[in-house]
Amino acid sequence: MVEKSGELKVLVIEDNPGDFILIEDYLSEEHAALELQRAENFKMAKEMLQASKNFDTVLLDLSLPDIKNTETLVKEILALANGAPVVVLTGYTNKDYGMKTLSWGVSDYLLKDEINASNLSKSIHYSMERKKVQRQLYESEEKYRTLFDSSPLPKWVLDRHTLEFLDVNQAAINLYGYSREEFMKMTVRDLWANDEDRIEQTIADNFHDFFNVKVKHLTKNGEMIFIDVQTNPILFGGREARVTLAHNITEKVKAEEKLRHSQERFKALVQDGSDVISILDENFHYTYISPSAKNILGVNPEKLQGSNAFKYIHNEDRPHIVDKIKFIGKVKSFQLPSYRYKNGEGEWRWLETIISDLRDDPAVNGLVATSRDITSFKIQEKELRESLERYDIVAKATSDLITDYNIENDTFQFSNAIYDIFGYSPEEMGTSREWWKERLHPEDYQRVTEATKEIFYNHKKLLNIEYRFKCADGNYKYILDRSYVISDSEGKPSRIIGSVQDITERRKYINAIERSNERLREIAWTQSHVVRAPLARIMGLIDLLKNQRNNLDNIEEIIDNILNSSEELDKVIRKITNKTEEDF
């Protein structure tokens, strides 16, 4: 069959002209558009690969006249191939030798005596597809690595069980003074300055969840720093881990301490500071706001004085603020949850605010609010979270059908495998949950929908279920659906990522075995019950003849009974034999 896809450009490194002609004939049968170039030895191959970087595939014969070491040959060609898959063609039939060449990095290993047009074409295309997938995965990992390494904030990845460092970025190395190699020999406990019991309990209580905690750390030179830790569970290289963002808040803590000691220094600090400093009365009306409000919030401070602070806070964030300000009068200083604040241009900016209760200070006589614009940080945080979600999904992905269901929008996204598994064309595809439910087998419908409800009502994170799904031709296939639930910031399910595997053949095999087992049980019952009756009669009559022969007057009748029982037994055995032949 001739492929009608784009032109295939192949370099054949083969010293035998007969083998090259055979390869050319095979590939011509399968590809209408084919550009085939031949290198008779390693030297020619090297020159051709250096001159052209756009070969789709390289076919390599291991027996070349100008290079005898096959490992050196393979590795040299791989280095020159510019990422193109290399398929080895050889006369060696040793399987161990084939595995060895694969370990060097070739995409496939074909015996010349077994090559035909079909398997050669398949090998080339499969090798090209594998290279494409590997390249995409590498690019995805590189994006994650770039986000991780280039972050201006310290980040690290910990083993969730041992708290050992698995990875750190450059910002963490710069902050703490340890080298990467030193970090890899440490646990995060080595950084803790005090309060170990509280931190351990926080980690234990949130083993599978995101949490935020403020801690004191020691750098390599013994300096104590205050860190706002935000950490989220992930899978990293197949291990349960946590990715952690460490925000150095040492300067902020020190500033708060200095603020409480001197009103004059406070005023000098806020005039040209990067934070917005404001004083609020007990009803949260502004009595003072620093000039930095103009640069940060785009509004003249005079316009804000006398107005209520809650007027500018987003409605969705107000309940969180109200819940936190209950601590006023109980603690001297506390941090509000981050919230959205409307600036002078009507845009929402994310702020981080610390409230200090200085009502007993005559120079202040109010609540001092120190606010910082963290909008850019929030954007980075969102991008990082989405990147980590994508990374996690790639880690779980298989060659099966991958589904991504957006709960809020009620839309499915499917990988291309859905066309191969179920036979639907793009025009026949639906994207709603209802479309999927309509194709569930009637006998499985209630069981599947009940299992799905567990996600919404019982906060179930993982769903693993088998059921039948309707194909485009009307037939049903057995599938194994393994789904993972992603929640939003409030813990509500927002997306369901699924991996769907076609297990129809496996299920048919299991059903056949179960039917066979049932027949075997029937046969066993027949042997133990039906066969036993005539056999017992025969044994009894023979015993009677053996022991009472001289005292019996009806020997002929006994013999007839033995014959009848034998015939009955023969019928039972024939029935068992026929039933066995039907099943097996």
Secondary structure, 3 states (H helix, E strand, C coil): CCECCCCEEEEEECCCHHHHHHHHHHHHHHECCEEEEEECCHHHHHHHHHHCCCCCEEEEECCECCECCHHHHHHHHHHHCCCCCEEEEECCCCHHHHHHHHHCCCCEEEEHHHCCHHHHHHHHHHHHHHHHHHHHHHHHHHHHHHHHHHCCCCEEEEECCCCEEEEECHHHHHHHCCCHHHHCCCEHHHHECCCHHHHHHHHHHCCCCCEEEEEEEECCCCCEEEEEEEEEEEEECCEEEEEEEEEECHHHHHHHHHHHHCHHHHHHHHHCCCCEEEEECCCCEEEEECCHHHHHHCCCHHHHCCCEHHHHECCCCHHHHHHHHHHECCECEEECCCEEEECCCCCEEEEEEEEEEECCCCCCCEEEEEEEECHHHHHHHHHHHHHHHHHHHHHHCCCCEEEEEECCCCEEEECCHHHHHHCCCCCCCCCCHHHHHHCECHHHHHHHHHHHHHHHHCCCCEEEEEEEEECCCCCEEEEEEEEEEEECCCCCEEEEEEEEEECHHHHHHHHHHHHHHHHHHHHHHHHHHCCHHHHHHHHHHHHHHHHHHHHCCCHHHHHHHHHHHHHHHHHHHHHHHHHHHHHC
